[in-house]
């Protein structure tokens, strides 16, 4: 997979999962008339309440997949997402999608999104439009740099130093490691690897060292935890610009992807503009101050 395709898919996942990135909270009130709302209401969207409990549950779902703690900006961002999800649910209701997918919240939001971007799937694209898009976004259509290397681990840092000296005498890396008796080659593919794959095998710290090395260069011993590592770069292939003809399918896919993103952004802007969104400003103030409301 090219770096550009990886980037495009990442952007689309972010747009679909976190559509509230550019939300502007409008129609905000400092206080609610809580007579008809749950006492922990934070926001109302066209009269529908979004509560602290809903925000807390959403936070737990995100935290289950992340080791990073939530900060005030994360919580405000998450609240924005919940508002946009509610707008999309209400849009689905307007389209009578609720009658076909009763009680399934994710499918309702997905159905609402599909109804918004439906036209972008079949819109004709001329060759001139694709070429102009390619010229305006050339940096997106590149084959990422790749690297082929060998990595060895040692339980004794001194043996890593000895192995490095042996390699510097033009002894093949594999033989030099075997000569130490305790060094072990890490099992990674012998093919050229792009940066994101390299990080998957080595982790960010070792990958960063590998990327800083030149072709036919060996690293200094790198100690991480209980082990010391040596990295030997065999081949480095620089990033390459793809021609329009070589990347035509990718250009077309990226063009449609961005068209869908724009359709979603424009639809949410329209929904927000015509929605009655009322926000508990005291809660937003607490987020800005870094505090939590009701143990959030």
N, C-alpha and C positions, 0 to 999 in steps of 0.2 A: 504494500500500500504506500502511495506517495505521501509526502508530508502535506501536500495541498489537499489531498482527499481526506487525510486524517483531520486537518484543520477544518475543512468544510463540514464534515460530519459532527465534529465537536461543536461548532457554532450552531448547527441545526438542533442538536440535542439541548443546548443551553436555551435557545429560543423557545423550543417546545416545552421544556420543563420549567423554565424560569422566565415566563413571559413578562413578568412585572418589572423588568429592569428599569424601564423609563417612566414608571408610573408617577404622575403628579397628583398628590392627594388634594382633591378639590371639595368644595362644599363642607369644609371642616367646622365642627362646632366644639367649643370647649367642654360643654356639659351635655349629657343626655337626659331626656325624660325617660327614666328607667322603668316606668310603670308597666310597659308592655314588652320589655326586653329582659333577658337574663342579667343578673347583677354584675357579671364579669364581662359585659359587652365592651369591646374595644372600638368596633367600627360597624356602621350599618351601611349596606349597599342596597339601595332602592327598598329600604325597610327590612332587609334580611340581616340579622345580627351575625357578626364574626366575633367569637369570644376568646378570652384568655385561654380557656381549655382547648379550643381548636388550635391556637397558636402553639400551646405547649405540646400537643400531640404531634403537630407538624415538626416541631423542633426535635422531638424524640426520634421521629423517623429519619431525619437527616443525620442526627448524631449517631445513629446505629451504623451508619456507613462512613463515619469520619472520626478521627481521633482528635481533631481540633475543636476546642470549646467555642460555643456561640458567643459573639460579642454583640453590643448594641446595634451596630450597623447590620449584622446578619439578621437580627430579629426584625428590624424595620423592613429589610429586604424581603424576609419571609412573609411578613404581614402584607406587603405589596403583592406578593404572589397569591396569597389567599384571596385578596380582593379581586385580582384578575381572574382567578379560577371561578369565583362567584359570578362575575360578569359573563363569563363564557357559559356557565351553567344556565344563567337566565336567558342568554342568547339561544341556547339549545331548547329551552322551554318555549321561546317565541316561535321556533321552527317546528314545534310538536315532536321533537326528538325524544322527549321524556316518555311519550307513550310507547315508543318502540324499544327503549332501553330502561325500563323502570328500575330505579334504585341503584344503578351502577354508576357511581360518580365519575370514575376515571373514563369510562366509555362515553359518558355524556360530554365531558370536556373534550375528549378526542373527537367525538362526532361534531361538536361545535367547531373545532379547529378545521376539520375536514370540509365542513360546509363553507368556511371562509376561504380556504385555499383551493377549492375545487376548480375554479376557473384557470388558475395558474398551471394546472397539470396539462391542459390541452391547448394553451395559447401558442400560436405559431411563432417561430423564431427564425428570422432571416439570417442568411450567412453574414450579411453586413453587420447585423446586431451582435452576432457572436464574435466577429473579428474586432469590433470596436470594444466589446467587453474584455476580450483577451488583452488588447493593447492597454486598457486602463487598469488591468489587474495582473500584469505579467508576473509580479513577485509571487502570486498565488500558485502559478503553474510552473513549478520547478521540481526537479527530481532532487530529493535531499541528499546531502553528502553521506557517504557510507564508509565504514571502516572494517578491516579484517585484522584480527589480533589474537594473541594467546595470553592467558592469564594464569598465574600459578599462586598457590597459597602455601604459607609456611607457618608452623607452630613456633618456630624459633627465628627471631629477627636476624640473628647473625648468619644463619644459613641462607636467608634471602640475600644478604649482602654478598656472600660468597658466590651464590648463583649468578648474581648480576655481574660480578667481575669475570666470571667464566664466559658469559654471553658477550661481554665487551671484547673478548679475545676471538670473536667470530665463531664460537662454538654454537651450533644450533640450539635454540631455546629449549626444545624438548629434551635434548641430551643433557644440557646443563642442569635442568631441573631433576632429571633422573639421577645425575651424579651426586646430588645432595642427599639422596636416600629418603628424605622426609618431605620434600616438596611435592605438591600434587597439582596437576593441571586441572583447572576448572572446566567443566563440560559446557562449552558454548559452541554454537555452529561455526564451521570453518568458512562460511560464506561472508560476503560483504554485508554488514549490518547497518541500518539507519540508526540515528541517535535514539529514537524512542524505543527501539528493540534492544539496543545496547543497555539502556537504563533498566530494562526489564530483567536482564540477566545479571548485571553487575551492581545495580543500585546507583543512586545519583552521585555519590562521592567518587567511586571508582570510575564511573562513566565520564565524569568531568575531567579526571586525570587523563584518561585514555584519549579524549578528544583534544587535549592540549598537546599531545605528543605528535612528533613528525613521523613520517614513514621510516621504518627500520630503526626506530628509537625505543630504548627500554627505559622504564620509569625508575625512579629511586624507590627503595622499599616503602610501602604504605602500610602502616599499622592501624587496623580498625578492630577494636575489641581484642579478642584473643589471638587473632591471626594477622600475619603480615603478607602483603601481596606484591607481586611484580607483574607489570603489564608490558608486553612487547607488541608494538604495532607493526604489522606486516605490510599492509596496503591501506592507503587513504584515497578515496575518490571524492573530489570536490562536488559541491552543489552544481547542478546543470539546469540551464533554462530550456524548457521544452518548447518546441515550435508549435505554432497553431495547429498544423496538420496532425502532429503527434499527440496533441492534447485535446482534440476537438470534442470527444465524448465527455471529457472532464470539464471542459469549458461550458458545454451545454448543461451538464448536471449542476455546476456551480451557478450558472445564470438562473436556472429554474429555482434552485435553493434560495437564492437571494430574493427572487421575485416572491416566493412564498413568505419569507421573513417580512418583506415589506407589506404584503397583504395582511399578515397578522398584526403588525405594528399599527397599520392604518385602521384596521377594524377595532382594535382595542382603544385607540385614540378616540374613535367615534363613540364607542360604548361608554368610555369614561366621561366624555363631553356631555352626554345626555343622561348620565346616571346621577342619582342623588346619593353621594358618598359623604357620610358624616363620621368624623374621626374624633376619638377621645384625645384631645391635644395634651392633656396632662400625662397620658401614658407615653405619647411620643416624646414629651419633654423628659420623662424619666429615662427613656432609652438614650436620648442624647446625652444625658448626664451619667450614663453608664450604670444606672441602678435598675432594679427589677421590680415589677409590680406583682404583688401577690406571689412572691417566691419564684417568679419567672427568671 
